[in-house]
Amino acid sequence: MRSRVLLPLGALFAASAWCVVLLAVRKYEYGDAGYKGLVWNLALAWIPLGLAALLVVACARRRSRLQLAALGLAWLLFLPNAPYVLTDFIHLGSSHRLFDSLIIASFAFTSLALGFTSLLLVQLVATRIAGALFGWLTAVVSLFAASVGIYLGRVQRISSWDVVGRPGRLWELARPRLDDPLGNRYLIGYVLLLGVFLTFAYAGLYGFTALVAAVKGEQEPVLGSKQQWPSP
């Protein structure tokens, strides 16, 4: 059990370190490109994974539903920080674009892997509490909510900390949408397209983990038998 936890965690740490190495090589070879913000964004992408791990531990220790809900809400608040790095391609400069694309892609996909891993843990808890359907509903709703958060962060420059630090600013943005929910076609299109992409990408990861579990013998599919894929 410990190896199944440490292996993916070690891989995520290694991928994060590799991202920083690429950034250092870029600075040494071509000079500073102003990509230091990628390191901060990658650090923020680790927060949802930490909160998801705390949620799993709290569930295993049979904490109250209120405590689990508080951890889940905190996790959802920081979840957009992980896929947010996908939008950092807008910072791609005009020189050394091939190498810079590799750098940004490394940060983006590492951050996305962190977010999806945290979502897998949260779906595990939701499934244990209320069944597989609720687990998948939690996952899909969370991804679309994260898409809204990414829009707010990239377009409106709102961060996760602003929910506590500047709630008035969030209310100013929310009021026009409450009065006219369909008034911002750009927001609707952005959230729809990004949410669908994240959902399909996560479903692919989920299916891959199920396949790996079956290959390792946690579940041995037999031709013609009514086997079910393992829950996350």
C-alpha positions in Angstrom: 0.0 0.0 0.0 2.8 2.4 0.9 4.5 1.9 -2.4 1.3 2.6 -4.3 1.2 6.0 -2.5 4.9 6.9 -2.6 5.4 6.0 -6.3 3.0 8.5 -7.8 3.9 11.1 -5.2 7.6 10.7 -5.9 6.8 11.0 -9.7 5.0 14.3 -9.1 7.9 15.6 -7.0 10.3 14.6 -9.7 8.2 16.2 -12.4 8.0 19.4 -10.4 11.8 19.4 -9.9 12.3 18.8 -13.6 10.2 21.9 -14.4 12.4 24.0 -12.2 15.5 22.5 -13.8 14.2 23.4 -17.3 13.6 27.0 -16.1 17.2 27.2 -14.8 18.6 25.8 -18.0 16.6 28.4 -20.0 18.0 31.2 -17.9 21.5 29.9 -18.3 21.4 29.4 -22.0 19.2 32.3 -23.2 18.7 34.6 -20.2 15.7 35.3 -18.0 12.4 35.1 -19.8 10.2 36.3 -17.0 8.7 32.8 -16.3 9.3 32.9 -12.5 5.5 33.1 -12.0 5.4 29.5 -13.3 7.2 28.3 -10.2 4.7 30.1 -7.9 1.7 28.7 -9.9 3.2 25.2 -9.7 3.6 25.6 -5.9 -0.1 26.6 -5.7 -1.0 23.5 -7.7 0.3 21.4 -4.8 -2.2 22.9 -2.4 -5.3 21.0 -3.7 -3.4 17.7 -3.4 -2.5 18.4 0.2 -6.0 19.3 1.1 -7.3 16.2 -0.7 -4.9 14.0 1.3 -6.2 15.6 4.5 -9.7 14.8 3.4 -8.9 11.2 2.9 -7.3 11.0 6.3 -10.3 12.7 7.9 -12.6 10.3 6.2 -10.6 7.3 7.3 -10.7 8.6 10.9 -14.5 9.0 10.6 -14.6 12.7 11.2 -17.9 14.5 11.2 -19.7 15.4 7.9 -19.2 19.1 8.8 -15.4 18.7 9.0 -15.3 16.7 5.8 -17.5 19.4 4.1 -15.1 22.1 5.3 -12.1 20.3 3.9 -13.9 19.6 0.7 -14.9 23.3 0.3 -11.3 24.4 0.9 -10.1 21.9 -1.6 -12.6 23.1 -4.2 -11.5 26.7 -3.6 -7.9 25.9 -4.5 -8.5 23.3 -7.2 -8.5 25.9 -10.0 -4.8 26.7 -9.3 -3.8 23.3 -10.8 -5.4 23.5 -14.3 -4.9 27.3 -14.3 -1.3 26.7 -15.5 -2.7 25.5 -18.8 -3.5 29.2 -19.6 0.1 30.3 -19.0 0.9 29.7 -22.7 -0.3 33.3 -23.2 3.1 34.3 -21.8 5.0 32.6 -24.6 7.4 35.0 -26.1 8.6 35.6 -29.7 12.1 34.2 -29.2 13.2 30.6 -28.4 9.5 29.5 -28.7 10.3 25.8 -29.1 12.2 25.6 -25.8 9.8 27.9 -24.0 6.9 25.8 -25.2 8.5 22.8 -23.6 9.0 24.7 -20.4 5.4 25.9 -20.1 4.0 22.5 -21.2 6.0 20.8 -18.5 4.7 23.1 -15.8 1.2 22.9 -17.2 0.9 19.1 -17.4 2.6 18.6 -14.0 0.1 21.0 -12.5 -2.7 19.3 -14.2 -1.5 15.9 -13.0 -1.5 17.4 -9.4 -5.0 18.6 -9.8 -6.3 15.3 -11.3 -4.6 13.3 -8.5 -6.3 15.4 -5.9 -9.6 15.0 -7.7 -9.2 11.3 -7.7 -8.7 11.3 -4.0 -11.8 13.5 -3.4 -13.9 11.2 -5.7 -12.7 8.3 -3.6 -14.1 10.0 -0.5 -17.3 11.0 -2.2 -17.9 7.5 -3.5 -17.3 6.0 -0.1 -19.8 8.4 1.5 -22.6 8.2 -1.0 -21.8 5.8 -3.8 -20.3 5.9 -7.3 -22.9 8.2 -8.9 -22.3 10.9 -6.3 -18.5 10.4 -6.7 -18.7 11.1 -10.5 -21.1 14.0 -10.0 -18.7 15.5 -7.5 -15.8 15.1 -10.0 -17.6 16.6 -13.0 -19.2 19.5 -11.0 -15.7 20.3 -9.5 -14.1 20.4 -12.9 -16.7 22.9 -14.2 -16.4 24.9 -11.0 -12.6 25.0 -11.5 -13.2 26.2 -15.1 -15.2 29.2 -13.6 -12.3 29.8 -11.2 -9.8 29.7 -14.0 -11.8 32.3 -15.9 -12.0 34.5 -12.8 -8.2 34.2 -12.3 -7.1 34.8 -15.8 -9.6 37.4 -17.0 -10.7 39.1 -13.8 -7.5 38.5 -11.9 -9.2 37.0 -8.9 -7.3 34.5 -6.7 -8.4 31.8 -4.3 -7.3 34.0 -1.4 -9.7 36.8 -2.5 -12.7 34.7 -1.3 -11.6 35.5 2.2 -9.6 38.7 1.7 -11.9 40.5 -0.8 -15.4 39.0 -0.8 -16.8 42.3 -1.8 -15.0 42.1 -5.1 -16.4 38.7 -5.8 -19.9 40.0 -5.1 -19.4 42.8 -7.5 -18.6 40.3 -10.2 -21.4 37.9 -9.3 -24.3 40.4 -9.1 -24.5 41.0 -12.9 -24.4 37.3 -13.6 -27.2 36.6 -11.0 -29.3 39.3 -12.7 -28.6 38.1 -16.2 -27.1 34.5 -16.0 -26.8 34.2 -19.8 -25.6 37.7 -20.4 -21.9 36.9 -20.8 -21.5 34.5 -23.7 -17.7 34.6 -23.5 -17.8 33.3 -19.9 -20.3 30.6 -20.8 -18.3 29.4 -23.8 -15.0 29.5 -21.9 -16.4 27.5 -19.0 -18.2 25.0 -21.3 -15.2 24.3 -23.6 -12.6 24.1 -20.7 -14.9 22.1 -18.5 -15.6 19.5 -21.2 -11.9 19.3 -22.0 -11.0 18.7 -18.3 -13.7 16.2 -17.9 -12.6 14.1 -20.9 -8.9 14.4 -19.8 -9.8 13.3 -16.3 -12.0 10.4 -17.5 -8.9 9.3 -19.5 -6.8 9.3 -16.4 -9.4 7.5 -14.5 -9.7 4.8 -17.1 -5.9 4.4 -17.2 -5.7 4.0 -13.4 -8.4 1.3 -13.6 -6.5 -0.5 -16.4 -3.3 -0.4 -14.4 -5.1 -1.8 -11.3 -6.5 -4.6 -13.4 -3.1 -5.5 -14.9 -1.5 -5.5 -11.5 -4.0 -8.2 -10.4 -6.1 -6.1 -8.1 -8.9 -7.2 -10.3 -8.5 -9.9 -13.0 -11.0 -9.4 -15.8 -12.2 -12.6 -17.3 -13.7 -12.8 -20.8 -17.5 -13.0 -20.5 -17.6 -12.4 -16.7 -19.4 -9.4 -15.2 -16.5 -7.6 -13.8 -16.6 -4.0 -12.7 -13.8 -1.5 -12.8 -12.4 -0.6 -9.4 -13.7 2.6 -7.9 -11.1 5.4 -7.6 
